[in-house]
């Protein structure tokens, strides 16, 4: 049962990442191409909140709670996880690159490029 729950957490985590990264790409591209749906205020607030969670986690140096939850459930199910094998070295190049990308996105967020609310409707 714990493994099934861990898989569900992993699936939600994947969808969250797709929303943050894909949403950012859609907002930037949609702003340039005039897509009105990327200016929807509800979508923009949800995206800003989601990306803010990621940035704050990066700034305070914590591991994502979804990762912790998934690893805990897998351990309860008797699995050994990649998390335990690698111990997520915070000094790794990939981690530093990810943090810098998050900071750039936070500083240059999409609001100046594609403000919410479409001017035509």
Residue, then its C-alpha position, 0 to 999 in steps of 0.5 A: x500500500x505504501x508503494x502505491x501511495x509513493x507512486x501517487x506522490x511521485x505522479x503528483x510531483x511530476x505534474x507539479x514540475x510540468x505545471x511550473x516549467x511548462x507554465x513558464x514556457x507557455x506564458x513567455x511564448x504565449x505573451x509573444x504570440x498573443x495567446x489570451x489564455x496565458x493572461x488568465x489571472x487565476x492561472x497566473x496566480x496559481x503559477x506564481x504561487x507554485x514557482x514561489x514554493x520552489x524558489x523559497x525551498x531553494x533559498x532556505x536549502x530544504x528538500x521538497x516535502x513531496x520528495x520527503x513524503x515519497x521517500x518515507x512511504x517507500x521506506x515504509x514499503x521496504x524499498x531502497x530509494x535513489x535518494x538513499x543511495x545518492x544522499x542528494x549531494x547539495x554541492x552537485x553541479x546539477x543542483x547548483x544549476x537548478x537553483x540558479x535557474x530558479x533564481x533567474x525565473x524569480x527575478x525575471x518573472x513573466x509579469x513584465x513580458x505578459x501581464x495578466x488580463x488580455x487587453x482584447x477581452 
